[in-house]
Amino acid sequence: MTISMQDLVLNWSVSHLVACVAGVIVIRVLFRKYATAIRDVPGPFWASFSSLWRVYRTCKGHIENDILDLHRRHEGFFVRIADNEVSVSHPDAVKQLLHTNLEKGTFYSIFSLPDYRYVNQMSELDPTRHIHKKRSLAAGFSITNIAKAEPYIDNVLSLLRTRFDELCKSGAPVEFQNWFSYYAFDVLGEVTFSKSFGFVESGSDIRNAIANTGALVYYIALMGNYIWFHNLTLGNPLFSWLGLQPNSHIFDTCLIAVDDRKNNPKVRHDMMQRWLDTRAAYPNRLSERDVFAAAVANIGAGAETVSTAAQTVLYNLLRNPHLLKRARQEIDEAQSRGELSSLIQYNEASQLPFLQACLKEAYRTHPGVAYNLPRISPKGGITIAGRYFPAGVILSVNPWVIHRNAEIFGADAETYNPDRWLREDTKTMDAYLIHWGAGYNSCPGRNLAQFELLKVLATVLRDYEVELLESHKDWEYKTRFLAVPYGWPCRIRRRQTKTA
Ligand code: HEM
């Protein structure tokens, strides 16, 4: 067999090309690993030069525990979780990183839905622009505005009770992960667009919106690490025009809701209207696209988080019968004093301190957002717990990690114990409870979340006996930015109460 000159040249060039590419990769890896001020920060090998560790652990599903373990294993406040990112577990990080107006990490750009032109509060990285946008939208989220929507939230709650009554009769298993999501989505529809989406009514995941949101959150958690690639591909306006994105269902759901709203004669002074009013009075502050982007952000952010909190309370009460008994007793006593309406009102549920403590403890032990919240070290750098980080380093805080700090929350920080919130002085714990985030980027939907959660939890606990069908087995969840539980089917029976 003879080898031609041409083959020899081809083989030589291919092997040189491979060697060149390998050389560039090695240099780049070494450069990222060592030519940085965070080279001495401990952490997994793959994280020292890439985002691969985070991507892999996100796929495995428990990155919140992985990061907690890393902090414990390295016995330090700082762990390198990507080539340019350090996770900080020192309590001072809450004040210095979240409560200070630092620019957010590029990860957040992934929240521009459906493409990079639609920058909402969540995806706006610049603190000044973010704060302006947030102020312009604040009226819609105010508790006064939410309270005005209570009769319509009650309609959703009443329908939910009808569905639960049907499930009591049929004896079919109840998947609370679905029902709490349906409730939260429909409440968002009522409050934002004056119209429920109809999830509770149909008892199903209409157009697979909830399943698709799960897929979208997974995509967000992974591709947030590669924003440049996302912007070239699925975050590109061309793809949104072609309707090829994983997030197009949220966009479409919102488009339909906005269109319906225009033709709805019963439209109220809802959240959307409050934003349109602000736009009419100050057209420079909010563009039409801003209003639409805010509505999309609501749908993306305000349902599965609420479902997670409701599930966490109920599941933990079922797992701790002595706590369930106390929660019931508080509600039943209020009921027998005539303090609760058939559909429990927010101001009535707010008079149930043990229930409130159960909810707060759910926020602490299982925060809906269990991912690191990244901020960028400012010009001139920043010193946290005696360690200096130069400008440009990404420093991030994970609510899951902070909430398990035994020095703040006590030696039983790992345990679900609502009583910790009934002690005389909870000021320190309150300061480090960051399930809403903190500072300029904190959750604007918290009033609505607290409002709808207390109502639905008090109503379910008063009106139904709930039993875990697979009590030998724990619930499951996978942390993909959100940590939404699933897999704890129940059976329910109607309880006999005076007004119910
Ligand atoms: C228990 C329920 C909820 C939890 C635990 C929760 C938690 C959070 C967290 C941790 C953030 C991000 C903070 C950060 O990145 O630094 C956030 C942002 C946001 N949430 Fe919520 N949320 C909840 C319910 C809601 C609801 C009901 C709505 C809508 C009405 C909503 C709308 C938003 C929006 C629009 C943002 C982006 C805010 C910004 O960047 O300025 N959330 N939420």
Residues whose N, C-alpha, C, O or C-beta is under 5 A from the ligand:
A	BS01	HEM	Q121 M122 A297 N298 A301 G302 T305 V306 A309 G368 V369 L373 I434 H435 W436 G437 A438 Y440 N441 S442 C443 P444 G445 R446 L448 A449
